[in-house]
Amino acid sequence: MADTAIRTDEQPTTRSGPKRVGRLPRAAVHHPWWFALPAIAVFAGFFLVPNLLNFYYPFTDWSSYHPGISFTGLDNFRTIADDGSLLRAIRTTLLYAVLAALFQNGFGLALALLLEADTRFNRFFRAVFFLPVLISALATGYVFQALLDQDGAVNSVLGTDIPWLGSTTWTLVLVTVVHGWKWMGLSMLIYLAGLKGIPGEMLEAAKCDGAGPWRTFRSVRWPMLAPALTFNVTTALIGSMNTFDIVQATTGGGPAASTEVFNIYMFRVFGQGLYAQASAMSLVLFLVVVAVAIPLVVGLRRREQLL
């Protein structure tokens, strides 16, 4: 009888093994939302609140010349519009963005086509041309400022005395070339990924149809690179419209304000203690970027669908 008695202190078993006596608390399994509070606080304090305040300060008289802050309406926008700073900065920034995007994508696409074959030589030079992306933009600007100085290495090698950074016409172009050189490695990688994603059957079919390298590129490769082009052009334009460090290091906005883009203007005005005017320019820059980015992305996406 004792052998057949059921022992009540044994744990019930299932096919999968002994049943677990206890369970972890729900809070230990599902982390409570307040675990994210430190990250939310950092995000709100250093990003969200300053960006929200940027929609308020442009309409005030905030400056270092008086302690109070009062609402002034559109006075700051009228000031920057009347002295010509607004239109000049918009024109300079848009020209800089277009040229920088052109050089960055041109250099990147050329490198991607040259280094497309997966050889040891090409892999090495892919890494070499990507190195400028990892270098600080401010350091890049200072290096090129020293090279292009009238007493710099470029004039020494060429035996000339050209003020490369002293022309009100060509200095902006040179700075955009430096910008394109700095970021061409990123565009190169995106275009390489696009080229690698083209099906080999399409290239073989074009070859069988008698298409040469140029015809194959124009009719097959270029249309298939539409998503890569959309990404590269959009990021290049938006990034160059927000540029500061390269221009500040090479020219500081000169000569004669010919390279004074939005952020250089804001830096100069903020340094003068006119904080509200600098904030107004920042808000204008935000609106200009939105006005350029939305139609650009929509147009490039539509182009992808047509191709």
N, C-alpha and C positions, 0 to 999 in steps of 0.2 A: 504493500500500500504506500509505503514511504517512497519506493522507487518510482511509482507512477504518479505521485502527487505533483500537482503543478506548482512550481515555485513562483510566488508572486513578486519576488525581488528581481527577477530576470528582466532585462530590457526586451521589448518586442522587436522582432526582426522582420525584415522585408527581403525581397529578392536582391535588392541592391546593397544590403548590409544592415548593420545595426541602425536603428532610428536614433537621430540626434535628440538628446534630452532637452537641451536649451537652444535658443536662437539668439543671434546678435541683435542688439537694439536697432530699431529702425534708423535712428540717427547715425549709427555706425555704418550702416549699409548705404543709405542715401545721405550724402553730405548736405548739411543745411546750407541754405543760400547765403547765410551771413559769412561763410568762409570766403566769399568773393568780395566782402566789404573793403579790405585793404586795397585790392586792385581797382575797385570802383572809386575809392577815395582819391587814389593817385590819378586816375583818368580824369575825374571831375576837376580836381585841383589844378592840374597842369595842362589840360587840353580843353575840356568842356566849358568851364567857367571863363577862361580867357577868351575863347572864341565867341561866347555869348556876349561878353562885355565889349567885344569889338563891334557889335551892332549898336552899342549905346554911346561909347566915347566919341565917335565921329560927330555926334550931334551936341557936344558940350564944348566948353572953353578950357578943358583940362590942359594945363601947362605948368611949367616950373616957375612962372612969374607971379602967380597968386595962389593962395592955399585952397580956395574954394573951387567947387566944380558946379557949374550951372548949365542949364539947357540953352543952346543957342540956335537950334534948328539947322538950316543948311548953310550957315555962314562959312564953315570950313570948306565945304565943297565949292562955294562961290570964290573963296580966296585962291584955292589951287587952280581953279578954272580961269580966273581973271589974270593971274600972273603968267599964264602959259605953261605952267609946270605939268598940268594934267595931260593936255594933248601931246606935249613933247614926250612925256614918259610913256603914254600909250603907244605912240608911233615907234619909239625906240624899242620898247619891249616886244611889240609884235614883230618888228623887223628882226630883232635878235632871235626870237623864237623860231621864225620861219627859216632863217639861215642856219641856226644851230641844228634844227631837225633835219634839214637838207644834208648838211655835212655828216651828221651822226649816222643817218640811214644810208647815205651814199658810201661812206667808209665801211660801215658794217656789212652792207650787201656785197661790196667788192671783196672784202676779206672772206665772207662766207663762201662765195663762189670759188675763190682761189684755194681755200683750205678745206674744200668739201670732201675730198678723198680721205679715207681713214687710214693714213700712214703715220709712222712715227714722227716724221718731219713735220707734218701738218698738225699733229697733236701738240708738239712742242710749241709751235708758233701760235696756235690757238691760245695756249696759256700765256705766252708772251704778250699778245695783243689784248688779253683780258686784264693784265696787270694794272693799267691805268684806272680801271674801274675801282680797284681796291685802294688806290692812293687818295689821300685827302684832296678834295677839290681846291681848298685854300693853298695847300702845298703845291699843287699843280700850277695854280695861278702865279705864285711867287717864282717858281722855276722858269716859267715862260716869260715872266716880266724881266728876269735877269738875262735870259737869252736874247730877248728882243729889244733890250735897252740899246740906246745909241752907242754906248761903249761896251755892248755885250758880245757874246760869243758869235752870234750870227753875222754881225758886221765884221768881226775879226776874221772869220772864215772866208767871207765873200770879198773882203777888202773894200767894203763900202762904208758910207757914213749916213745910212738911211734912218730917220726917226720912225721906226716901225709903229710905235705906240703914240705918235704925235700928230697923226693925220685925223682931221675931223671926218674924212670920207672913208678911209680904209681901216681905221683902227677897230671899228665895230666888226668888220668882216674877219679880221685876224682873231679877235676874241672869240667869235663864234666857231672859227676853225679849231681853236684850242678846246672849246667846249665839245665839239664833235669828236676830237681826238680822245678826250677824256672818257666819253661814254660809248665809243664805237664798239668796244669789246662786248658790251651787253647786247647791242643790236646784232652783232655778229652771231652770238649764241642763239638768239631767237630765230634769225634767218637760217642758221645751220639746222636747227630743229625742224623748221618748215621744209627745208630741202630734203632732209632725211625722211620726212613723212610722205614724200611723193611716191606713189606706187611705181615700182620698176616696170610694170607692164605698160604703163602709159609712156614711159621714156622709150621702151623697146618698140612700141607701136609707132611713135613719132619717127624713130630711126628707120623703121621698115618703110615708112611712107616717104622717105627721102629727105626728111627735115635735117638741116644742118644744126650746129650748136646755137647760132643766133635765133633761128626759127623755133627750135625746141624751147629755148628760154622764153621767147616772146609768147608762144602759143600754149605752152604746157607749164613750165616752171613758174613764170611770173603770175599767172592766174591762181596757181595752187599756193602761192605765197601770200594770198590776200589776208588770211587771219594774222600772220606774222607782221605784215605791213600795218594792219590796223593797230596792233598792240604797240609796235615800235613808234609809229608816227604820233599816236595819242600820248604815250608816255614822254616822248621827246619834246613835244610842244608844251605840254603842261609843266614838265620839269624845267624847261628853259625859260618859261614865263615867270617861274618862281626863283630864278637864279639870283645869286648874290655873291658867293665867295670867289668865283673865278674873276668876275668883273671887278670886285673890290681889290683883289690882289694884283691884277694886271694894270688897271687904269684908274681905279677909284671913281669911275664915272666920267673921267675926262677923255680927251681934251675938249674943253668948252662944252661940257655936259653932253658930248656926242654919244657916250655909252652909258648915260645915266638911266638905267632901267628902273622899274617901280621900286624894287627893294633897296637900291642904292639911294634913291630919293627919300624913301622912308627913313633909312638909316641917318641920312644927313639932317633931315628935319627933326627927327627924334633927338638927335644930338644937340640941336639948338634949343631943346626944351619945349618945343611945340608938339606936345604929345597928341592932342586932339587932331591936328592936321595930319600927322603921320598915321593915325588910326583911320582917318577918312581916306587916305590914299590906299591903305590896306584893304578897306572895304571895296573901293573901286577895283582894285586888283582882283579880289574875289569875284566880283560881278563880271569882269572881263574874262577871267578864266572860265567861268560857267558859260558865258555867252559864246566862247570859242569852242569849248570842249563838247557841249551837247550837239550842236550841228555837225561837228567833225565826226564824232562817234556814230551818229545816225547815218551820215553820208557814207562812211567807210563800211558800216555794216550792210547798208543797202548795196554797196558795190560788191561785197562778198556774195550776196545772194544772186546778183546778176551774173557773176562769173561762175 
